[in-house]
């Protein structure tokens, strides 16, 4: 009895697969299915590629912006140090020159 039940189940599964193959072949041959496939697969894929590339560009620009801001900040700090050093040198030179003039 179990063998007969298995045999019936196998035949049902086999018929189901045969029907699916027939339906798939029929759908593949129809022009509207080809259009549907293009709409469902190719167009979203293209849009997804464009979307991913836009996100990559935005990510690159954000990273570039952060990197440039960091480097500019470092340069600003170095310039401030140099400006203070120059001001100190100018003040020291000026006071030294004033002393020399006063000592004459």
SVG drawing of the C-alpha trace seen along z (x, -y; Angstrom):
<svg xmlns="http://www.w3.org/2000/svg" viewBox="-2 -107 79 109">
<polyline fill="none" stroke="black" stroke-width="0.4" points="0.0,0.0 2.9,-2.4 4.4,-1.6 1.2,-2.4 0.9,-5.8 4.5,-6.6 3.8,-5.7 0.8,-8.0 2.7,-10.8 5.6,-10.4 3.1,-10.5 1.5,-13.7 4.9,-15.3 6.0,-14.2 2.8,-15.6 3.3,-18.8 6.9,-19.2 5.7,-18.4 3.0,-21.1 5.5,-23.6 7.9,-22.9 5.1,-23.4 4.0,-26.6 7.6,-27.9 8.1,-27.1 4.8,-28.7 5.7,-31.8 9.2,-32.0 7.8,-32.0 5.3,-34.7 6.4,-38.2 4.6,-39.8 6.6,-37.6 9.8,-38.8 8.8,-42.3 7.9,-41.5 11.2,-39.9 12.9,-43.0 10.9,-45.2 11.4,-43.0 15.0,-42.1 16.9,-44.5 15.4,-47.9 15.5,-47.5 19.0,-46.1 20.0,-49.2 18.4,-51.5 20.0,-49.6 23.4,-50.0 22.8,-53.7 21.7,-54.0 24.7,-52.1 27.0,-54.2 25.4,-57.4 25.8,-56.2 29.5,-55.3 30.1,-58.8 28.4,-60.4 30.4,-58.2 33.6,-59.1 32.8,-62.8 32.0,-62.6 35.3,-60.8 37.1,-63.3 35.5,-66.2 36.4,-64.8 40.0,-64.1 40.4,-67.6 38.9,-69.2 41.3,-67.3 44.3,-68.2 43.3,-71.9 42.8,-71.9 46.4,-70.5 47.7,-73.1 45.9,-75.9 47.4,-74.8 50.9,-74.7 50.3,-78.2 49.2,-79.6 52.3,-78.2 54.5,-79.7 52.7,-83.1 53.2,-83.1 56.9,-82.2 57.3,-85.0 55.6,-87.5 57.9,-86.4 60.9,-86.8 59.8,-90.2 59.1,-91.4 62.5,-90.0 64.3,-91.7 62.5,-95.0 63.3,-95.0 66.9,-94.1 67.2,-96.9 65.6,-99.4 68.1,-98.4 71.0,-98.9 69.7,-102.3 69.1,-103.3 72.7,-102.2 74.3,-104.4"/>
</svg>
